[in-house]
Amino acid sequence: MYFGVSMFSFSIIMPKGLFNFTGSSTGENTVQADPKFRMILWSIIAGTRGGINRAKILNLIKDTPMNANKIATMLNLDHKTVIHHVKILAKNNLVVKAEKEYAAEYKLTRIIKENQSVLKEIMEKIGTK
């Protein structure tokens, strides 16, 4: 069976409540990176031809939300390419789009923010910074 990017969805593969939320020694909630989350992120980033661009987008917006035009300019990518990648990232619950219609900004979801080390590990292994 063919699992093309358009059919691939984080929310379908990952049931709700899959991630382990545990308290740290400081009392703050942290997320332990689940092996299934690692697998999904590996698939989205390293398992597809456009994964490097998706990794770059995630890395770019980790501190500052940006709209698709700004992302395209910063990464020297075509606007339609960026839209394609952020749709895949949004479908897999890694980014969210602001509610405004025009020039809406994309930002990271909580799960990817709290698992930046997994993204960094993948980016180092595939040769992207």
C-alpha positions in Angstrom: 0.0 0.0 0.0 1.4 3.4 -0.9 1.7 6.0 1.9 2.2 9.2 0.0 2.7 12.5 1.8 -0.8 13.6 1.2 -2.2 10.6 3.0 0.3 10.8 5.9 -1.1 12.3 9.1 0.4 12.5 12.5 -3.1 12.6 14.1 -4.1 9.3 12.4 -1.1 7.4 13.4 -0.7 8.9 16.9 -3.7 8.3 19.2 -4.6 11.0 21.7 -2.8 10.7 25.0 0.1 8.8 23.6 2.8 11.1 25.0 3.9 10.7 28.6 3.5 13.9 30.7 5.6 13.7 33.8 6.6 16.3 36.4 10.2 17.3 36.6 12.1 17.9 39.8 11.1 21.5 39.6 7.5 20.7 39.5 7.0 21.8 35.8 5.3 19.6 33.3 7.6 18.1 30.7 7.1 15.8 27.8 9.1 12.7 27.4 9.8 12.1 23.7 7.8 8.9 22.9 9.5 6.5 20.5 6.5 6.7 18.2 6.8 10.5 18.2 10.4 10.1 17.1 9.4 7.7 14.4 6.7 10.1 13.0 9.1 13.0 13.1 11.8 10.9 11.4 9.3 10.0 8.7 8.2 13.6 8.1 11.8 15.0 8.1 14.1 12.3 7.0 11.8 10.0 5.2 10.6 12.3 2.4 12.3 14.3 -0.3 11.0 17.6 1.1 11.9 16.8 4.7 14.9 19.0 4.9 12.8 22.0 4.0 10.3 21.0 6.6 13.1 20.8 9.2 14.4 24.2 8.2 10.9 25.7 8.5 10.5 24.2 12.0 13.9 25.5 13.0 13.2 28.9 11.6 9.9 29.5 13.4 10.9 28.0 16.7 11.5 31.4 18.3 9.5 33.7 16.1 6.2 32.9 14.3 6.3 33.9 10.6 3.9 34.0 7.7 4.6 31.9 4.6 6.0 34.9 2.6 8.5 35.6 5.3 9.5 32.0 5.6 9.9 31.8 1.8 12.1 34.9 1.8 14.3 33.7 4.7 14.8 30.2 3.3 15.0 31.3 -0.3 12.1 29.0 -1.3 9.1 29.5 -3.6 6.0 30.6 -1.7 4.0 27.7 -3.0 6.7 25.3 -1.7 6.4 26.8 1.7 2.6 26.6 1.7 2.9 22.9 0.7 5.3 22.1 3.6 3.5 24.1 6.3 0.2 22.3 5.3 2.0 18.9 5.9 3.4 20.2 9.2 0.0 21.5 10.3 -1.8 18.3 9.3 0.7 16.4 11.5 0.2 18.8 14.4 3.7 20.3 14.4 2.7 23.8 13.5 -0.5 25.9 13.9 -1.7 28.8 11.8 -2.9 32.0 13.4 -6.6 32.6 12.9 -6.3 35.7 10.7 -6.9 35.2 7.0 -4.3 37.3 5.3 -0.6 36.8 6.1 -1.4 34.4 8.9 1.7 33.4 10.9 2.7 29.8 11.6 4.1 28.8 15.0 5.2 25.5 16.6 2.8 23.4 18.6 3.5 22.5 22.2 4.7 19.0 21.4 7.4 20.0 19.0 8.4 23.0 21.2 9.0 20.6 24.0 10.8 18.1 21.9 13.3 20.4 20.1 16.0 18.0 21.0 14.5 15.3 18.8 14.3 17.7 15.9 17.9 18.8 16.5 19.1 15.2 16.7 17.4 14.4 13.3 18.8 17.5 11.7 22.3 16.6 12.8 22.0 13.1 11.6 20.7 14.1 8.1 23.2 16.9 7.8 21.0 20.0 8.2 21.4 22.8 10.7 
